[in-house]
Amino acid sequence: MKELIYIVEDEPDIAALVQLHLEKTGFRHRWFQTAKAFFNGIEKSHPDLVILDLMLEDMDGLEICKNLRNDEKKKNIPIIMLTARAEEIDKILGLELGADDYVTKPFSPKELIARIKAILRRSQKQGTNSEIIVRIGEILAIDSEKFQVSVRGENIDLTTTEFKILEILSNHPGWVFSREKILDHIWGYDKAVIDRTVDVHIRHLREKLGDAGAFIKNIRGIGYKLEI
Ligand code: CA
């Protein structure tokens, strides 16, 4: 059985383009032009993944996202947000409301398909990203299975915390993560740890990575991102 992908998109041209590429890749798909149609559809059968437009006529995509995440039966369905808004603050918002990935328009269909496959692989492994080795600019390689990081082929010795920070940043290069988001990833919702802790770990992480440490950027007043 092929995976079923739902597309929620008010622009027929974009929906057709996405459908064409899903078809070529061998996915099953259904297109919904409004949030209302989508909510009717998802009651009948759950998809393996949802591609969700941010700007719809009857509802904001973020609102739909929040809605799914608050629903016990639907909260684990992966969501890729599709949007024309590229502002970083929106990326954070999309993430915190529970989107799994984010693609900005105009997008490359190839890239969208690659991200869909990556997310399906990840969700089929129930949230663990083992087997994935992330490579950043041919210098930095992160192996989440072996907990190994190397810069130009040389292994770097990181603490578990430093590794986890690098892992969350490198899973979504270019995305900005608030200190709070980073803390949640590392310690769950233990509020005893303060934001400043993240800065200290990031400083150590950068030092250990040497010149590859420059990939980690501080976004003033918001948090951190990894930029290639
Ligand atoms: Ca739209």
Residues whose N, C-alpha, C, O or C-beta is under 5 A from the ligand:
A	BS01	CA	D10 E11 D53 M55 L56
